[in-house]
Amino acid sequence: MKTGTAQRPGPPRTGSPPRPRHTGSPLSPRGPLWPAWRRQRTVLATSGVLILALAGYLVYQRTGMAALIHDRDVADCRLWRDCNGAPLESSDRLSEAFVRLETYRVALLDTARLMLAIPAVIGAFVGAPLIAREFESGTAALVWTQSVGRVRWLIATLALPVVATLAATTLLAGLFTWWWWPVRGTFPDVHWGDTLPFDVMGPAFVALSLLSLLLGTAFGLVLRRTLPAMACTLAVTAGVVYGLQQLRPHLLPRLTVTAGVHVHAEAPFGGWYVGSGYLDGTGARVDGSVCKGLGGWPAIFRCLDRRHLAEEYEDYHPIGHFWPMQWMQAGICLAVAVALAAFCVWWIGRRGA
């Protein structure tokens, strides 16, 4: 009987086992969003508490102001005009109402100044350290040696701050607009097209905040140092706010109202004044400062007569331009933010650790 010989087992194979594929959700411990959440959760939670506190303050102020306007019936009134047919100085009820409204004006402007700093804070203290800190600590190079690619890592790192920024700024912009709208023409020193309050309302505030976040991310990616990236983000965000203020009057064609120099041309209720001057006999515009500083109105009128300036004009944007200009400015900021996001993806894909 023929018996088979037992075969010796061969030497063990030396090849490394295949790398397991990630099949879990992005928020699972194996997904790319989980490490990003672990790193950012303290900042996000703290910011969320502060945002909710500010939102509560906005609701409180708006509720009190709305109750005052309703009780005293001073909606759509101006401080220097008659209100509901009654001169302000002859009505104790209206005078008291405007004295109390003055406290809301101060709170409105102070809150607007605080909110105007939020985009810069988001960019400098969230966006700039987001990537730069990873380079400084060496975490980015370590992650790139694993299964997560650079672009995927960047998207996962940015996803949570982007979503949180959109949610928080949408809430604050909506509440501030809700607060300001009933008194949009009441206070003579608060014009809707000025930086305060325009840049802290509506989609313009949301888009500006997102742009600042992407600015900080881009500076952190390029400079790879947290403090220089923060400084550059603060400076550029301030420059963006200034540039938007200079651009805004030209987003839509302005309207013009004219009147005799003894009457004074004035934009309609709710209009945003953007320029004024005089018209000569041919209809040509003359700068409004041509007869200023002459020592009183009689001297000014004599100067105007000598120059044959019989009419005064005032350029303005009506309140109907508010929302179109909001969306146009938001579109500009979002376009730049998308371009910055594309630059970040290109940069991290082309540059080494």
Secondary structure by P-SEA (a helix, b strand, c coil): cccccccccccccccccccccccccccccccaaaaaaaacaaaaaaaaaaaaaaaaaaaaaaaaaaaaaaaacccccccccccccccccccaaaaaaaaaaaaaaaaaaaaaaaaaaaaaaaaacccccccaaaaaaaaaaaaaaccccaaaaaaaaaaaaaaaaaaaaaaaaaaaaaacccccccccccccccccccccccaaaaaaaaaaaaaaaaaaaaacccaaaaaaaaaaaaaaaaaaaaacccccbbbbbbbccccccccccccccccbbbbcccccccccccccccccaaaaaaaaaaacccbbbbbbbcccaaaaaaaaaaaaaaaaaaaaaaaaaaaaacccc
